[in-house]
Amino acid sequence: MNKSFTSLNTNVIFVDNYNQLSQKISSYGSNFLFVVDENTSKMVRPLPEPNVILKSGENYKNFRSIVKILKQAADHHLSRETIFIAFGGGVVCDLTAFASSVFMRGAKLTLIPTTLLSMVDASLGGKTGFDFNDSKNLIGSFYPADEVIICPDTLISLSDQEFKNGLAEVLKHALLSKDDKLYLTLVNNKEKIFQRDIETLNELIYLSLQVKNDFISKDPKETKNIRQALNLGHTFGHALETHTHFSAWSHGEAVAWGVGRAIETGVKLGITTPEFAYGVNKLFRYFNFDFNYRLDRSEWQDYQIQLLKDKKRNNQLINFVLLKGQGDFVLQNVDFELIKDVVLKKALY
Ligand SMILES: NC(=O)c1ccc[n+]([C@@H]2O[C@H](COP(=O)([O-])OP(=O)(O)OC[C@H]3O[C@@H](n4cnc5c(N)ncnc54)[C@H](O)[C@@H]3O)[C@@H](O)[C@H]2O)c1
């Protein structure tokens, strides 16, 4: 029996393999637009038509790619009943979802995420968008997909680095979960996870999505200070990514490091228990994340500038997600002296 559940009017369906996936795609008939990028276009043969092949990567998460999708939809005289199908990572999913949300004031939308990150995060929750004016996801809409199809078989071709990116979000979800299921699945199946055992990935993705669903269903448009919990580690991590010009740290590694900084901040403020912090440290190190890295003191000025660019900031104050313990978060403004303390190497004198 295939796993499935509903989240914000989205049907999430798990399929076992490529065969089942192509049967599912065939069941859509001919009224669709299939959106892929240069890499994921090679994963489906023959490529369903009509289709749009986008350039791959964050650099192409821009308005030109949106125009490319919309132009193809208009040229083929597609309608509001047309299903926009995204087959790709978070970039393809976010772009297709945005295009679908504005085409004839909203067409149908199916997401088939093909990276671990897009399966456990980008496909669910209705956030769509593209980068604009050097700001990530500056333009976007809330437009939950009608359907999300998860086919862990697609993960076999993913690079180790992209796989680790997604794993960081899974670990983050384990900390935010009210129960131990995801945490235990992680610690009991490390080898199988790295070997990309399909059954284990199936379970891991399903449990991870349950955690995300728990937050977004209570706060669909991020207006109630609940959904923000999913930003755990992201504020510290994103500033590290921009500070290092997106070269030294992958997104997942930066988020994992950010979780480490949030945990340490919580301990220093007496919010996080040292026992919990110890367990989190062990979990991230077990999955080979550099949890305790420190910046040189000379890097502070630029790191601080990057932090202040954070979208979640309110005037000069930045809201950080901190954890009291598993599944128990608080949003807290943190003093810059304390941030400095958890981010930088200790002074030698
Ligand atoms: N909407 C949301 O709620 C949400 C949440 C998290 C992240 N995001 C967005 O997701 C994006 C990042 O997504 P991503 O990490 O998937 O990046 P991505 O879409 O750029 O994919 C990473 C790389 O992997 C390739 N790829 C995809 N699937 C593959 C496969 N199965 N085998 C081999 N290669 C494959 C892609 O072509 C690309 O080169 C960011 O733009 C971020 O803003 C959105």
Ligand as a Chemical Component Dictionary entry (heavy atoms), coordinates in Angstrom:
data_LIG
# 
_chem_comp.id                   LIG 
_chem_comp.type                 NON-POLYMER 
_chem_comp.pdbx_formal_charge   0 
_chem_comp.three_letter_code    LIG 
# 
loop_
_chem_comp_atom.comp_id 
_chem_comp_atom.atom_id 
_chem_comp_atom.alt_atom_id 
_chem_comp_atom.type_symbol 
_chem_comp_atom.charge 
_chem_comp_atom.model_Cartn_x 
_chem_comp_atom.model_Cartn_y 
_chem_comp_atom.model_Cartn_z 
_chem_comp_atom.pdbx_ordinal 
LIG N1  N1  N 0  9.167  26.525 -1.437  1  
LIG C1  C1  C 0  9.738  26.186 -0.291  2  
LIG O1  O1  O 0  9.096  26.064 0.757   3  
LIG C2  C2  C 0  11.219 25.931 -0.267  4  
LIG C3  C3  C 0  11.801 25.306 0.843   5  
LIG C4  C4  C 0  13.161 25.026 0.807   6  
LIG C5  C5  C 0  13.919 25.387 -0.301  7  
LIG N2  N2  N 1  13.305 26.003 -1.354  8  
LIG C6  C6  C 0  14.092 26.390 -2.543  9  
LIG O2  O2  O 0  14.664 25.211 -3.110  10 
LIG C7  C7  C 0  15.811 25.599 -3.846  11 
LIG C8  C8  C 0  16.905 24.578 -3.604  12 
LIG O3  O3  O 0  16.427 23.319 -4.034  13 
LIG P1  P1  P 0  17.431 22.134 -4.376  14 
LIG O4  O4  O 0  18.408 22.002 -3.276  15 
LIG O5  O5  O -1 16.609 20.988 -4.758  16 
LIG O6  O6  O 0  18.273 22.735 -5.604  17 
LIG P2  P2  P 0  18.128 22.584 -7.198  18 
LIG O7  O7  O 0  16.738 22.588 -7.617  19 
LIG O8  O8  O 0  19.033 23.616 -7.767  20 
LIG O9  O9  O 0  18.738 21.148 -7.459  21 
LIG C9  C9  C 0  20.105 20.935 -7.172  22 
LIG C10 C10 C 0  20.827 20.305 -8.377  23 
LIG O10 O10 O 0  20.460 18.926 -8.475  24 
LIG C11 C11 C 0  20.012 18.628 -9.809  25 
LIG N3  N3  N 0  19.071 17.543 -9.672  26 
LIG C12 C12 C 0  17.790 17.601 -9.269  27 
LIG N4  N4  N 0  17.296 16.370 -9.106  28 
LIG C13 C13 C 0  18.277 15.521 -9.447  29 
LIG C14 C14 C 0  18.382 14.099 -9.450  30 
LIG N5  N5  N 0  17.400 13.328 -9.018  31 
LIG N6  N6  N 0  19.542 13.534 -9.868  32 
LIG C15 C15 C 0  20.588 14.329 -10.253 33 
LIG N7  N7  N 0  20.568 15.663 -10.218 34 
LIG C16 C16 C 0  19.411 16.250 -9.826  35 
LIG C17 C17 C 0  19.482 19.923 -10.331 36 
LIG O11 O11 O 0  19.470 19.965 -11.723 37 
LIG C18 C18 C 0  20.457 20.930 -9.716  38 
LIG O12 O12 O 0  21.609 21.004 -10.499 39 
LIG C19 C19 C 0  16.182 26.997 -3.402  40 
LIG O13 O13 O 0  15.914 27.905 -4.448  41 
LIG C20 C20 C 0  15.263 27.267 -2.213  42 
LIG O14 O14 O 0  14.889 28.605 -2.122  43 
LIG C21 C21 C 0  11.979 26.265 -1.360  44 
# 
loop_
_chem_comp_bond.comp_id 
_chem_comp_bond.atom_id_1 
_chem_comp_bond.atom_id_2 
_chem_comp_bond.value_order 
_chem_comp_bond.pdbx_ordinal 
LIG N1  C1  SING 1  
LIG C1  O1  DOUB 2  
LIG C1  C2  SING 3  
LIG C2  C3  SING 4  
LIG C2  C21 DOUB 5  
LIG C3  C4  DOUB 6  
LIG C4  C5  SING 7  
LIG C5  N2  DOUB 8  
LIG N2  C6  SING 9  
LIG N2  C21 SING 10 
LIG C6  O2  SING 11 
LIG C6  C20 SING 12 
LIG O2  C7  SING 13 
LIG C7  C8  SING 14 
LIG C7  C19 SING 15 
LIG C8  O3  SING 16 
LIG O3  P1  SING 17 
LIG P1  O4  DOUB 18 
LIG P1  O5  SING 19 
LIG P1  O6  SING 20 
LIG O6  P2  SING 21 
LIG P2  O7  DOUB 22 
LIG P2  O8  SING 23 
LIG P2  O9  SING 24 
LIG O9  C9  SING 25 
LIG C9  C10 SING 26 
LIG C10 O10 SING 27 
LIG C10 C18 SING 28 
LIG O10 C11 SING 29 
LIG C11 N3  SING 30 
LIG C11 C17 SING 31 
LIG N3  C12 SING 32 
LIG N3  C16 SING 33 
LIG C12 N4  DOUB 34 
LIG N4  C13 SING 35 
LIG C13 C14 SING 36 
LIG C13 C16 DOUB 37 
LIG C14 N5  SING 38 
LIG C14 N6  DOUB 39 
LIG N6  C15 SING 40 
LIG C15 N7  DOUB 41 
LIG N7  C16 SING 42 
LIG C17 O11 SING 43 
LIG C17 C18 SING 44 
LIG C18 O12 SING 45 
LIG C19 O13 SING 46 
LIG C19 C20 SING 47 
LIG C20 O14 SING 48 
# 
